[in-house]
Amino acid sequence: IDEKWFYVTRVTKKVILVRGEEPDKRHGHSKSHRTKIMFLCAVARPRWDHGRNQWFDGKLGIWPIIKMVPAQRTSCNRPKGTLEIKNQSCKRPVYTKMICENVLPAIRRKFPVVDRNRTIYIQQDNA
């Protein structure tokens, strides 16, 4: 299990348009202050799955660590009360909830049948 930051948008973005089509408006504050979101990523060791007769690639999932907060003021982009995505501080209760609600069900759902009855050790990267 590891946390990873991703930017919401790229600074330069290529778009293919049909003749007569208008490009979408991109809303952003600044190139140097782009919005980032933290994700919780879980992977396992790739191995052969005898039950499905194919390789288990080891990818368990990636989940955003966010909270939906209503906007306090009206702006030119949205009215007051519109739900906005805000980063959530990843403290112990939030981290435990993410593991119990997301990681453990993904392990039960995606792990090979042979390894489901074995003891599962979750290794956390606290770099």
Buried (B, 14 or more C-beta within 10 A) or exposed (E): BBBEEEEEEEEEEEEEEEEEEEEEEEEEEEEEEEEEBBBBBBEBEEBEBEEEEEEBEEEBBBBBBBEEEEBEEEEEEEEEEEEEEEBBEEEEEBBEEBBEEBBBEBBEEBBBEEBEEEEEEEEEEEE
